[in-house]
Amino acid sequence: MEIKTINATISVSPQISAADVRRIADQGFRSIMCNRPDGEGADQPTFEEIEAAAKEAGLEIRYLPIVAGRVTDDDASDFGRALDEMPKPVFAYCRTGTRSATLWSLSQAGKLPLADIMASTKAAGYDMAGVVRRIVNGGKTPTDRADASYDVVIVGGGAAGISAASSLKTRKPDLEIAIIDPADIHYYQPGWTMVGGGIFEAADTAKTMGSLIPKGVHWIKSAVAAFEPKDNAVILDGCRVVGYKRLVVCPGIKLDWHKVEGLVDTLGKNGVTSNYRYDLAPYTWELVQGLKEGRALFTQPPMPIKCAGAPQKALYLSGDHWFRNGTLKDIDIQFMNAGGVLFGVKDYVPALEKYIEKYNADLNFFHNLVSVDGEAKKATFKVAKPDTDPTEVTVDFDMMHVCPPQTAPDFIRVSPLADAAGWVDVDQATLRHKTYDNIWSLGDVMNAPNAKTAAAARMQAPIVAQNLADDIDGKSPSMIYNGYGSCPLTVERGKIVLAEFGYGGVLLPSFPKWLIDGTKPSGLSWFLKEKLLPPVYWKAMLRGREWMVKPEKVSAS
């Protein structure tokens, strides 16, 4: 007997015998449901035998037989009612457990989020991709198949999605392209560090999505529920189906604020802020200006996160303000980093360490934020240093800048496109999906081992556009991605350490060393960040003008 737990309410399994029933009772189950008709297999015990054993063990039992491959909408409704009525936890079985898992999935449509249903069944070993449309449709079989279809569908209207659409439209003007994204506003997120440092205004980092969608590209203002790559279809909330010939997946990354206990309840008040949100970055600057003495915490969660330098950028700009106004001597700066190094590319560390020293900040490695009590001004960290048992420490604070834990979006994580860790599974050179040849991915959501930055998306967009265009023309991909990413580390007002690197930490500078030495603080790099990059983003990158982009071509050898 193999018990596969879906959640605390129900577990499923392949066919059981009468002898297994006592063990089921001993495991704490209070009822059994049989979803397999009698006589399906020669060696199959009858329901009557299982029922007798269940009654002897003091378990309630139900018989809801389902013919293999024919789970109807009524069957799912009947299962849901039975599940509500039966004592919990319930043990359900059929020949393999798949029918029971399918019935549960359909019965929970509208009660649980699709991602939770898919994740629970996937963890139990059952793939519900075949019934995802029915789950999205409230557990009912959809009847409408007359939905839209496009040459290229792009999931995500962020920096990666709009840039890819523009670059593709430049190469193939006649393509029917659709971008799927429910958001009304598009944000220039790299600017939020500068908002938190009092350099940019928040309003300057936002534009309406409609004003940025490339001319001739359709905008489907909806959320994606699921993918059916074998049928070349994207399922939207409400069970609308969008077909495609080729698909580009770039919905960004999920900021998992709820993963830190108490954090959501205190964000934006009690001295707790984050430059990772448009509405909170101004509060960061307000707190920095108002703090005259006390302790300031800056946190960084485990990788991967987008813009891995952003947590310490907030520290540096804050420290610089306190240094300039003479209050630094009265402020205790603590950098609480879940990782074990200040920055992942060692060439940039010496310059950064000098600023850590300048601002008299303490580096606390292997400290991961797990809970916040905003009113009490206390933060608790799990400390997991190598070769030592994990411990917890609670630290008082007067101000805290939080970088939230991050993960792939739920609808990506449970989809057929994801790798074991939940990220879209691509070839790191061509950015083409490893399993589905007509799917590409870029930006924060895919699993290539590059830094998740806007500069990386700027490089990736033309590569995906060209390789997709090559595919349309019947050619092999001609462009490869070297892992380029850039992190302008704002070490003080007016100076930046311009980190540019690719796969394996290889330095990939855009400028000659005599002009900008990225390993040292530079005023020219600050000018680039403050004055040049915003218009490059709005007027070039998002419009398919590929300035400052030189993708590598596939070698002919």
C-alpha positions as CSV (number, residue, x, y, z in Angstrom):
1,M,0.0,0.0,0.0
2,E,1.4,3.4,-1.1
3,I,-0.2,6.4,0.7
4,K,0.1,9.7,-1.3
5,T,-0.9,12.7,0.8
6,I,-2.6,15.6,-1.1
7,N,-3.3,17.7,2.0
8,A,-4.3,17.2,5.6
9,T,-7.9,16.4,4.6
10,I,-7.3,13.7,2.0
11,S,-4.7,11.1,0.8
12,V,-5.0,8.8,-2.2
13,S,-3.5,5.5,-3.2
14,P,-3.5,2.7,-5.8
15,Q,-5.8,-0.3,-5.2
16,I,-5.8,-1.6,-1.6
17,S,-6.6,-5.0,-0.1
18,A,-8.8,-5.9,2.9
19,A,-5.6,-6.5,4.8
20,D,-4.5,-2.9,4.3
21,V,-7.6,-1.4,6.0
22,R,-6.3,-1.9,9.5
23,R,-3.1,-0.1,8.6
24,I,-5.1,2.7,7.1
25,A,-7.0,3.1,10.4
26,D,-3.7,2.9,12.4
27,Q,-2.4,5.8,10.2
28,G,-5.2,8.0,11.6
29,F,-7.7,8.0,8.7
30,R,-11.3,8.0,9.7
31,S,-13.0,7.1,6.4
32,I,-12.3,5.4,3.0
33,M,-13.7,6.2,-0.4
34,C,-13.5,3.7,-3.3
35,N,-13.4,5.2,-6.8
36,R,-12.8,2.0,-8.7
37,P,-15.7,-0.1,-10.1
38,D,-15.7,-3.8,-9.2
39,G,-14.5,-6.2,-11.8
40,E,-12.0,-3.8,-13.5
41,G,-9.1,-6.2,-12.9
42,A,-8.9,-10.0,-12.3
43,D,-6.9,-9.7,-9.0
44,Q,-9.0,-6.8,-7.7
45,P,-10.8,-7.3,-4.3
46,T,-14.5,-6.4,-4.4
47,F,-15.9,-3.3,-2.6
48,E,-17.8,-5.6,-0.4
49,E,-14.6,-7.1,1.0
50,I,-13.1,-3.7,1.6
51,E,-16.3,-2.5,3.2
52,A,-16.4,-5.4,5.6
53,A,-12.8,-4.7,6.7
54,A,-13.6,-1.0,7.1
55,K,-16.6,-1.6,9.3
56,E,-14.6,-3.9,11.5
57,A,-11.9,-1.2,11.8
58,G,-14.5,1.4,12.7
59,L,-14.1,3.4,9.5
60,E,-16.8,5.0,7.4
61,I,-16.7,4.0,3.8
62,R,-18.3,5.2,0.5
63,Y,-18.5,3.7,-2.9
64,L,-18.2,6.2,-5.8
65,P,-17.1,4.1,-8.8
66,I,-15.7,5.9,-11.8
67,V,-14.9,4.3,-15.1
68,A,-11.3,5.0,-16.1
69,G,-10.9,8.1,-18.3
70,R,-14.5,9.1,-17.8
71,V,-14.6,11.5,-14.9
72,T,-17.8,13.6,-15.5
73,D,-18.7,16.9,-14.0
74,D,-21.4,15.2,-11.9
75,D,-18.8,12.7,-10.7
76,A,-16.6,15.6,-9.4
77,S,-19.6,17.2,-7.7
78,D,-20.6,13.9,-6.1
79,F,-17.0,13.5,-4.9
80,G,-16.9,17.0,-3.4
81,R,-20.2,16.4,-1.5
82,A,-19.0,13.1,-0.2
83,L,-15.7,14.6,0.9
84,D,-17.5,17.3,2.8
85,E,-19.7,14.8,4.6
86,M,-17.1,12.1,5.5
87,P,-15.0,12.2,8.7
88,K,-11.6,13.5,8.0
89,P,-9.0,12.7,7.1
90,V,-10.2,10.7,4.1
91,F,-8.4,7.8,2.3
92,A,-9.5,7.5,-1.4
93,Y,-8.3,4.9,-3.8
94,C,-8.7,3.5,-7.4
95,R,-6.4,1.5,-9.6
96,T,-3.5,3.9,-9.5
97,G,-4.8,6.9,-7.4
98,T,-5.2,9.1,-10.5
99,R,-9.0,9.0,-10.7
100,S,-9.2,9.9,-7.0
101,A,-6.7,12.8,-7.4
102,T,-8.6,14.0,-10.5
103,L,-11.9,13.9,-8.7
104,W,-10.4,15.9,-5.8
105,S,-8.8,18.5,-8.1
106,L,-12.1,19.1,-10.0
107,S,-14.1,19.2,-6.7
108,Q,-11.9,21.9,-5.3
109,A,-12.2,24.2,-8.4
110,G,-13.4,27.6,-7.2
111,K,-12.6,26.7,-3.6
112,L,-8.8,26.6,-3.8
113,P,-6.5,28.6,-6.2
114,L,-5.5,26.6,-9.3
115,A,-1.8,26.8,-8.3
116,D,-2.5,25.2,-4.9
117,I,-4.5,22.4,-6.5
118,M,-1.8,21.7,-9.1
119,A,1.0,21.9,-6.5
120,S,-0.7,19.6,-4.1
121,T,-1.4,16.9,-6.7
122,K,2.1,17.3,-8.2
123,A,3.7,16.8,-4.8
124,A,1.7,13.6,-4.4
125,G,2.9,12.4,-7.8
126,Y,-0.1,13.1,-10.0
127,D,-0.1,15.4,-13.0
128,M,-3.4,17.2,-13.5
129,A,-2.4,19.1,-16.7
130,G,-5.0,17.1,-18.6
131,V,-7.9,18.6,-16.6
132,V,-6.5,22.1,-16.1
133,R,-9.1,23.7,-18.3
134,R,-11.9,22.1,-16.4
135,I,-10.4,23.2,-13.1
136,V,-10.1,26.8,-14.4
137,N,-13.7,26.5,-15.6
138,G,-15.0,25.8,-12.1
139,G,-14.7,22.1,-12.4
140,K,-16.9,21.9,-15.4
141,T,-16.1,20.8,-18.9
142,P,-15.6,23.9,-21.2
143,T,-17.7,24.0,-24.3
144,D,-16.3,27.1,-25.9
145,R,-13.3,26.5,-28.2
146,A,-13.7,29.6,-30.4
147,D,-11.0,31.7,-28.8
148,A,-8.2,33.8,-30.3
149,S,-5.0,32.5,-31.9
150,Y,-1.8,34.4,-32.8
151,D,1.5,33.7,-34.5
152,V,3.3,34.7,-31.2
153,V,1.9,35.0,-27.7
154,I,4.0,36.7,-25.1
155,V,3.1,36.1,-21.4
156,G,4.2,39.2,-19.4
157,G,4.2,42.9,-20.2
158,G,7.2,43.9,-18.1
159,A,10.6,45.0,-19.4
160,A,11.3,41.6,-21.0
161,G,7.9,41.1,-22.6
162,I,7.5,44.5,-24.2
163,S,11.1,44.6,-25.3
164,A,10.8,41.2,-26.9
165,A,7.6,42.1,-28.7
166,S,9.2,45.3,-30.1
167,S,12.4,43.6,-31.2
168,L,10.3,40.8,-32.8
169,K,8.0,43.3,-34.5
170,T,11.0,45.1,-35.9
171,R,12.3,41.8,-37.5
172,K,8.9,40.5,-38.6
173,P,6.4,43.4,-39.0
174,D,3.6,41.1,-40.3
175,L,3.5,38.8,-37.3
176,E,0.3,38.7,-35.3
177,I,1.6,39.1,-31.7
178,A,-0.3,39.3,-28.5
179,I,1.0,40.3,-25.0
180,I,-0.9,38.8,-22.1
181,D,-0.7,40.9,-18.9
182,P,-3.4,42.0,-16.4
183,A,-1.5,45.1,-15.1
184,D,-2.6,48.7,-15.9
185,I,0.8,50.2,-15.0
186,H,4.3,49.4,-16.2
187,Y,7.1,50.3,-13.8
188,Y,10.8,51.1,-14.3
189,Q,11.8,49.1,-11.3
190,P,15.6,49.9,-11.5
191,G,14.6,53.4,-10.5
192,W,13.1,52.5,-7.2
193,T,16.6,52.3,-5.5
194,M,17.0,56.0,-6.5
195,V,13.5,56.8,-5.2
196,G,14.5,55.3,-1.9
197,G,17.7,57.4,-1.9
198,G,15.8,60.7,-2.6
199,I,17.1,61.1,-6.2
200,F,14.1,60.1,-8.3
201,E,10.4,60.8,-7.9
202,A,8.3,57.6,-7.8
203,A,5.9,59.0,-10.4
204,D,8.7,59.2,-12.9
205,T,9.1,55.3,-12.7
206,A,5.6,54.5,-13.9
207,K,3.7,54.7,-17.2
208,T,0.4,53.2,-18.3
209,M,0.7,49.8,-19.9
210,G,-1.4,50.9,-22.9
211,S,1.0,53.6,-23.8
212,L,3.9,51.1,-24.0
213,I,2.4,48.2,-25.9
214,P,4.1,48.3,-29.4
215,K,2.0,49.5,-32.3
216,G,0.3,46.5,-34.0
217,V,0.6,44.2,-31.0
218,H,-2.5,43.0,-29.3
219,W,-2.9,43.4,-25.5
220,I,-4.9,40.8,-23.7
221,K,-5.6,42.3,-20.3
222,S,-5.9,39.1,-18.3
223,A,-4.1,36.8,-16.0
224,V,-2.7,33.4,-17.2
225,A,-4.1,30.4,-15.3
226,A,-2.2,27.6,-17.0
227,F,-0.3,26.3,-20.0
228,E,-1.1,23.4,-22.4
229,P,2.1,23.3,-24.5
230,K,1.1,20.0,-26.2
231,D,-1.9,21.8,-27.6
232,N,-0.1,25.2,-28.2
233,A,-2.6,26.9,-25.8
234,V,-2.5,29.3,-22.9
235,I,-5.5,29.2,-20.5
236,L,-6.6,32.5,-19.1
237,D,-8.6,33.1,-15.9
238,G,-12.2,32.4,-16.8
239,C,-11.1,29.5,-19.0
240,R,-10.6,31.5,-22.2
241,V,-8.1,29.8,-24.5
242,V,-5.5,31.6,-26.5
243,G,-3.7,29.6,-29.1
244,Y,-0.2,30.2,-30.5
245,K,2.3,29.0,-33.0
246,R,5.2,30.2,-30.8
247,L,5.2,31.3,-27.2
248,V,7.5,33.6,-25.2
249,V,7.2,33.4,-21.4
250,C,8.4,36.3,-19.3
251,P,6.0,37.1,-16.5
252,G,8.7,38.1,-14.0
253,I,9.3,36.9,-10.5
254,K,7.0,36.6,-7.5
255,L,7.8,38.7,-4.4
256,D,6.8,36.4,-1.6
257,W,6.1,38.9,1.2
258,H,3.9,36.5,3.1
259,K,6.8,34.1,3.6
260,V,8.1,36.3,6.4
261,E,5.7,36.1,9.3
262,G,4.3,39.5,10.3
263,L,5.9,41.3,7.4
264,V,2.8,42.2,5.4
265,D,1.1,43.6,8.4
266,T,3.8,46.1,9.1
267,L,5.1,47.1,5.7
268,G,4.9,50.9,5.2
269,K,4.7,51.6,8.9
270,N,6.6,51.0,12.2
271,G,9.8,51.8,10.4
272,V,9.6,48.8,8.0
273,T,10.1,49.6,4.3
274,S,11.3,48.2,1.0
275,N,12.5,49.6,-2.3
276,Y,11.1,46.5,-4.0
277,R,7.6,48.2,-4.1
278,Y,6.6,51.4,-5.9
279,D,4.5,52.6,-3.0
280,L,7.1,51.9,-0.3
281,A,10.3,53.3,-1.9
282,P,9.3,56.9,-0.9
283,Y,8.8,55.7,2.6
284,T,12.4,54.5,2.6
285,W,13.6,58.0,1.9
286,E,11.2,59.4,4.6
287,L,12.7,57.0,7.2
288,V,16.3,57.7,6.2
289,Q,15.7,61.5,6.5
290,G,14.0,61.0,9.8
291,L,16.4,58.7,11.5
292,K,18.9,60.6,13.7
293,E,20.0,57.7,15.9
294,G,19.3,54.0,16.5
295,R,19.7,50.8,14.5
296,A,19.0,50.4,10.8
297,L,18.7,46.8,9.5
298,F,19.0,45.9,5.8
299,T,18.0,42.4,4.9
300,Q,18.7,40.1,1.9
301,P,17.0,36.7,1.5
302,P,18.4,33.6,-0.1
303,M,19.0,33.6,-3.9
304,P,17.6,33.8,-6.5
305,I,16.3,37.4,-6.2
306,K,16.0,40.1,-8.8
307,C,18.7,42.8,-8.7
308,A,20.9,41.0,-6.1
309,G,22.6,44.3,-5.3
310,A,19.5,46.2,-4.4
311,P,19.5,45.3,-0.7
312,Q,22.9,46.8,-0.2
313,K,22.3,49.7,-2.6
314,A,19.7,50.8,0.0
315,L,22.3,50.5,2.7
316,Y,24.9,52.5,0.8
317,L,22.6,55.4,-0.1
318,S,21.2,55.6,3.4
319,G,24.7,55.5,4.9
320,D,25.8,58.2,2.6
321,H,23.0,60.5,3.7
322,W,23.8,59.9,7.4
323,F,27.5,60.4,6.6
324,R,26.8,63.8,4.9
325,N,24.4,65.1,7.6
326,G,26.7,64.0,10.5
327,T,24.4,61.5,12.1
328,L,26.2,58.3,11.0
329,K,28.1,58.2,14.3
330,D,24.8,57.7,16.1
331,I,23.4,55.0,13.8
332,D,24.1,51.3,14.0
333,I,23.9,49.8,10.4
334,Q,23.5,46.0,10.2
335,F,23.4,44.1,6.9
336,M,21.6,40.8,7.5
337,N,22.4,38.6,4.5
338,A,21.1,35.0,4.1
339,G,24.1,34.3,1.8
340,G,27.8,34.0,2.7
341,V,29.4,36.8,0.6
342,L,28.8,40.5,0.1
343,F,28.6,40.1,-3.7
344,G,28.7,37.1,-5.9
345,V,31.4,38.3,-8.2
346,K,34.6,38.7,-6.3
347,D,36.2,41.4,-8.5
348,Y,33.7,44.0,-7.1
349,V,34.0,43.0,-3.4
350,P,37.1,45.1,-2.5
351,A,35.4,48.4,-3.5
352,L,32.2,47.5,-1.7
353,E,34.0,46.5,1.4
354,K,35.6,50.0,1.6
355,Y,32.1,51.5,1.7
356,I,31.0,49.0,4.3
357,E,33.9,50.2,6.4
358,K,33.1,53.9,5.6
359,Y,29.6,53.5,6.9
360,N,30.7,51.4,9.8
361,A,28.2,48.7,8.9
362,D,28.3,45.2,10.3
363,L,28.1,42.3,7.9
364,N,26.0,39.4,9.3
365,F,26.1,36.5,6.9
366,F,23.8,33.5,6.9
367,H,21.1,35.5,8.6
368,N,17.7,35.0,7.0
369,L,14.7,37.1,8.0
370,V,11.8,34.8,9.2
371,S,9.5,37.1,11.2
372,V,8.9,40.7,12.1
373,D,7.0,42.3,15.0
374,G,6.6,45.8,13.7
375,E,5.0,47.3,16.8
376,A,7.7,45.9,19.1
377,K,10.4,46.9,16.5
378,K,11.9,43.4,16.6
379,A,13.1,41.2,13.7
380,T,13.9,37.5,14.0
381,F,16.5,35.8,11.8
382,K,17.3,32.1,11.2
383,V,21.1,31.8,11.4
384,A,22.4,28.8,9.4
385,K,26.2,29.0,9.3
386,P,28.1,26.2,7.6
387,D,28.9,23.2,9.9
388,T,26.8,24.5,12.8
389,D,23.3,23.9,14.0
390,P,20.8,26.5,12.9
391,T,19.7,29.0,15.6
392,E,17.4,32.0,15.8
393,V,18.3,35.5,16.9
394,T,16.0,38.5,17.5
395,V,17.3,41.9,16.8
396,D,15.8,45.3,17.8
397,F,15.5,48.0,15.1
398,D,14.5,51.6,14.5
399,M,14.3,51.2,10.8
400,M,14.4,48.2,8.6
401,H,14.7,47.9,4.8
402,V,13.5,44.4,3.7
403,C,14.2,42.5,0.5
404,P,11.4,39.9,0.3
405,P,11.9,36.2,-0.5
406,Q,11.4,35.5,-4.2
407,T,10.2,32.6,-6.3
408,A,8.7,31.8,-9.7
409,P,5.0,32.8,-10.1
410,D,2.6,30.1,-8.9
411,F,1.2,29.5,-12.4
412,I,4.7,28.9,-13.7
413,R,5.9,26.8,-10.8
414,V,3.2,24.2,-11.3
415,S,3.2,24.2,-15.1
416,P,4.7,21.7,-17.6
417,L,7.2,24.4,-18.5
418,A,9.0,24.4,-15.1
419,D,12.1,22.6,-13.9
420,A,12.2,20.9,-10.6
421,A,12.8,24.2,-8.8
422,G,9.8,25.9,-10.5
423,W,11.6,28.1,-13.1
424,V,11.0,27.9,-16.9
425,D,13.5,25.3,-18.2
426,V,15.6,26.8,-21.0
427,D,18.8,26.2,-22.9
428,Q,21.0,28.9,-21.3
429,A,22.6,29.9,-24.6
430,T,19.6,30.1,-27.0
431,L,16.9,30.7,-24.3
432,R,14.7,28.1,-26.0
433,H,12.7,25.7,-23.9
434,K,14.5,22.4,-23.4
435,T,11.3,20.3,-24.1
436,Y,9.1,22.5,-26.3
437,D,10.8,23.8,-29.4
438,N,8.3,26.5,-30.0
439,I,8.6,28.1,-26.6
440,W,11.2,30.7,-25.4
441,S,11.7,32.5,-22.1
442,L,13.6,35.5,-20.8
443,G,13.8,37.8,-17.9
444,D,13.5,36.8,-14.2
445,V,11.4,33.7,-14.7
446,M,13.7,31.4,-16.6
447,N,16.4,29.1,-15.1
448,A,19.6,30.2,-16.9
449,P,22.2,31.0,-14.2
450,N,22.5,34.7,-14.8
451,A,21.8,37.7,-12.6
452,K,18.1,38.7,-12.7
453,T,18.4,42.3,-13.8
454,A,16.8,44.7,-16.3
455,A,20.1,44.9,-18.1
456,A,20.0,41.1,-18.5
457,A,16.5,41.4,-20.1
458,R,17.8,44.2,-22.3
459,M,20.4,41.8,-23.7
460,Q,18.0,38.8,-23.8
461,A,15.2,40.4,-25.8
462,P,16.9,40.7,-29.1
463,I,18.4,37.3,-28.7
464,V,15.0,35.7,-28.2
465,A,13.5,37.8,-31.0
466,Q,16.2,36.8,-33.5
467,N,16.2,33.1,-32.6
468,L,12.4,33.0,-32.8
469,A,12.6,34.8,-36.2
470,D,15.2,32.2,-37.3
471,D,12.8,29.5,-36.3
472,I,10.1,31.0,-38.4
473,D,12.5,31.1,-41.3
474,G,13.3,27.4,-40.8
475,K,16.8,28.2,-39.5
476,S,18.7,27.2,-36.4
477,P,19.1,29.8,-33.7
478,S,21.8,32.3,-34.7
479,M,22.3,34.2,-31.4
480,I,23.6,33.0,-28.0
481,Y,23.3,34.6,-24.6
482,N,26.5,34.8,-22.6
483,G,24.8,35.4,-19.3
484,Y,25.3,39.2,-19.3
485,G,23.8,41.1,-16.4
486,S,24.6,44.5,-14.9
487,C,24.2,45.8,-11.4
488,P,25.0,49.5,-10.9
489,L,25.9,49.5,-7.2
490,T,25.0,53.0,-5.9
491,V,27.8,53.2,-3.2
492,E,27.3,56.9,-2.5
493,R,25.4,59.8,-4.0
494,G,27.3,60.6,-7.2
495,K,29.3,57.4,-7.5
496,I,28.5,53.8,-8.7
497,V,30.5,50.6,-8.8
498,L,29.2,49.3,-12.2
499,A,29.2,45.6,-12.0
500,E,28.8,43.9,-15.4
501,F,29.3,40.2,-15.7
502,G,28.2,37.0,-17.3
503,Y,28.0,33.3,-16.7
504,G,30.5,32.1,-14.1
505,G,31.2,35.6,-12.9
506,V,33.2,36.5,-16.1
507,L,33.5,40.3,-16.3
508,L,31.8,41.7,-19.4
509,P,32.3,45.5,-19.3
510,S,30.5,47.7,-21.8
511,F,33.1,50.4,-21.8
512,P,36.9,50.5,-22.0
513,K,38.7,50.5,-18.7
514,W,40.2,54.0,-19.2
515,L,36.6,55.3,-19.4
516,I,34.9,53.3,-16.7
517,D,36.6,50.8,-14.5
518,G,33.6,48.9,-13.2
519,T,35.5,47.5,-10.2
520,K,36.0,51.1,-8.8
521,P,33.5,53.8,-7.8
522,S,32.8,56.1,-10.8
523,G,31.0,59.4,-11.3
524,L,30.5,58.6,-14.9
525,S,28.7,55.4,-13.9
526,W,26.4,57.5,-11.7
527,F,25.7,59.8,-14.7
528,L,24.9,56.7,-16.7
529,K,22.5,55.4,-14.1
530,E,20.8,58.8,-13.3
531,K,20.6,60.5,-16.7
532,L,21.1,58.0,-19.5
533,L,19.6,54.6,-18.5
534,P,16.0,55.8,-17.9
535,P,15.6,57.3,-21.4
536,V,17.4,54.2,-22.9
537,Y,14.8,52.1,-21.1
538,W,11.7,54.0,-22.1
539,K,12.7,55.2,-25.6
540,A,15.0,52.5,-26.8
541,M,14.7,49.1,-25.0
542,L,10.9,49.1,-24.9
543,R,10.7,50.3,-28.5
544,G,12.9,47.7,-30.1
545,R,15.9,50.0,-30.6
546,E,18.7,47.8,-29.5
547,W,21.2,50.4,-28.2
548,M,24.1,49.1,-26.1
549,V,23.3,45.5,-27.0
550,K,25.7,43.3,-28.8
551,P,24.5,39.6,-28.7
552,E,27.0,37.0,-29.7
553,K,26.4,35.0,-32.8
554,V,26.6,31.2,-32.9
555,S,30.0,30.1,-34.1
556,A,30.1,28.8,-37.6
557,S,32.7,26.1,-36.7
